[in-house]
């Protein structure tokens, strides 16, 4: 058995080609420090692509919205991702987890099996009940704190901000246009 980090979402991230309930990542000190941001980036990317119809370059450095606007600022994308996580109420919890030795963790392992997700979630919530700790709430509090910090940082940037609410409005305009055309 080998140890890894597990990020489990409270709701599935649905893509055109499948569903992700969480990910498992090899234990590493560098990754451990960025785990919260990594999970939020996954939510932000999912929301930007699936909900707002945007596109992301292969190297993940540029996000392009439905109007063709390009957002290259890391802090701007980060603020969008944290806003998306809070606005869509897509939360997660991070735990250490043990997997079989055969499991290849060199590339992140996506949890795509509903039964595995459900069983894992039940185990973690049982642990929460026994310890009196709420893993979901702890991460939510970290999300809110980081969001507030990013809001202050991004308000001083002169870059073009990737605004969640603006993307919501663009998405609504597209839906209204599709409704009118149909």
C-alpha positions in Angstrom: 0.0 0.0 0.0 1.2 3.5 -0.7 0.0 6.9 0.6 -1.5 9.6 -1.5 -3.7 12.7 -1.1 -7.3 12.4 -2.0 -9.6 15.3 -3.0 -13.2 14.3 -2.9 -15.9 16.7 -4.3 -19.3 17.1 -2.7 -20.9 17.0 -6.2 -19.6 15.5 -9.4 -17.8 17.5 -12.0 -19.7 16.5 -15.1 -17.9 16.8 -18.5 -19.0 15.8 -21.9 -16.8 12.7 -21.8 -17.4 11.6 -18.2 -17.7 12.5 -14.5 -15.1 13.2 -11.9 -16.0 12.7 -8.3 -12.5 13.4 -7.0 -8.8 12.8 -7.6 -5.9 11.0 -6.0 -2.5 12.6 -6.1 0.9 11.2 -5.1 2.2 12.5 -1.7 4.8 15.2 -2.3 5.7 18.3 -0.1 5.4 20.7 -3.0 1.9 19.3 -4.0 0.8 19.3 -0.4 1.3 23.1 -0.2 -0.7 23.7 -3.4 -3.4 21.1 -2.8 -6.2 23.6 -2.0 -5.4 25.7 -5.0 -5.1 22.6 -7.2 -8.6 21.4 -6.2 -10.1 24.9 -6.7 -8.4 25.2 -10.1 -10.1 21.9 -11.2 -13.5 23.4 -10.1 -12.7 26.6 -11.9 -11.7 24.9 -15.1 -14.8 22.7 -15.0 -17.1 25.7 -14.4 -15.4 27.8 -17.1 -15.6 25.1 -19.7 -18.9 23.3 -18.9 -21.0 26.2 -17.5 -19.6 29.2 -19.2 -18.6 27.7 -22.5 -15.0 28.9 -22.4 -11.8 27.3 -23.7 -8.5 26.7 -22.0 -5.2 26.4 -23.8 -3.3 23.1 -23.5 -0.7 24.6 -21.2 -3.5 26.1 -19.0 -2.0 29.6 -19.1 -4.7 31.2 -21.1 -8.5 31.0 -20.7 -10.6 32.3 -23.5 -14.3 33.1 -22.9 -17.2 32.8 -25.4 -16.5 36.4 -26.7 -12.9 35.6 -27.4 -11.4 37.6 -24.5 -8.2 36.1 -23.3 -7.3 36.0 -19.6 -3.7 35.3 -18.9 -3.3 36.6 -15.3 -2.8 33.8 -12.8 -4.4 35.8 -10.0 -7.4 36.6 -12.1 -8.0 32.9 -13.0 -7.5 32.0 -9.4 -10.1 34.5 -8.2 -12.5 33.2 -10.8 -11.9 29.6 -9.6 -12.5 30.5 -6.0 -15.6 32.5 -6.9 -16.9 29.5 -9.0 -16.3 27.1 -6.1 -18.3 29.2 -3.7 -21.0 30.3 -6.2 -21.7 26.8 -7.4 -21.3 25.4 -3.9 -18.9 22.8 -5.2 -16.8 22.0 -2.2 -14.3 19.3 -1.5 -12.3 17.7 1.3 -8.7 16.7 1.3 -7.5 13.6 3.1 -4.6 11.3 3.1 -5.5 8.0 1.6 -3.9 4.6 0.9 -4.0 2.9 -2.4 -2.7 -0.4 -3.8 0.9 -0.5 -4.8 -0.1 -1.1 -8.5 -1.9 2.2 -8.6 0.1 4.6 -10.8 0.1 8.0 -9.1 2.6 9.6 -11.5 -0.4 11.2 -13.2 -3.3 12.2 -11.1 -5.8 9.4 -10.7 -9.4 10.5 -11.2 -12.2 8.9 -9.2 -14.9 8.2 -11.7 -16.6 5.2 -10.2 -19.8 6.2 -8.3 -19.7 3.2 -5.9 -16.1 3.9 -5.0 -17.0 7.6 -4.4 -20.0 6.7 -2.3 -18.1 4.1 -0.1 -15.2 6.5 0.4 -17.5 9.4 1.3 -19.3 7.2 3.8 -16.0 6.2 5.5 -14.8 9.8 5.7 -18.1 11.0 7.1 -18.1 8.2 9.6 -14.7 9.4 10.7 -16.0 12.9 11.0 -18.8 11.8 13.2 -16.4 9.8 15.5 -13.9 12.7 15.8 -16.4 15.6 15.9 -14.5 17.2 13.0 -16.1 18.3 9.7 -13.7 17.9 6.8 -16.1 19.7 4.4 -16.5 22.7 6.7 -12.8 23.1 7.3 -12.1 23.4 3.6 -15.0 25.7 3.1 -13.6 28.1 5.7 -10.2 28.0 3.9 -12.0 28.8 0.6 -13.7 31.8 2.0 -10.5 33.1 3.6 -8.5 32.6 0.4 -11.3 34.2 -1.7 -11.2 37.3 0.5 -7.5 37.6 0.2 -7.6 37.2 -3.6 -10.4 39.8 -3.9 -8.1 42.3 -2.2 -5.1 41.3 -4.3 -7.0 41.4 -7.6 -8.6 44.7 -6.9 -5.1 46.3 -7.2 -4.3 44.7 -10.5 -4.9 46.6 -13.7 -5.1 43.4 -15.8 -8.4 42.3 -17.4 -10.1 40.4 -14.6 -11.9 37.1 -15.3 -15.1 37.9 -13.5 -17.4 35.0 -12.6 -20.6 37.2 -12.6 -19.7 38.6 -16.0 -19.3 35.0 -17.4 -22.7 34.1 -15.9 -24.2 37.1 -17.8 -22.5 36.0 -21.0 -23.9 32.5 -20.5 -27.4 33.9 -20.0 -27.1 36.0 -23.2 -26.1 32.8 -25.1 -29.1 30.9 -23.7 -31.4 33.8 -24.6 -30.0 33.9 -28.1 -30.4 30.1 -28.5 -34.0 30.5 -27.2 -34.8 33.2 -29.7 -33.2 31.2 -32.6 -35.2 28.1 -31.8 
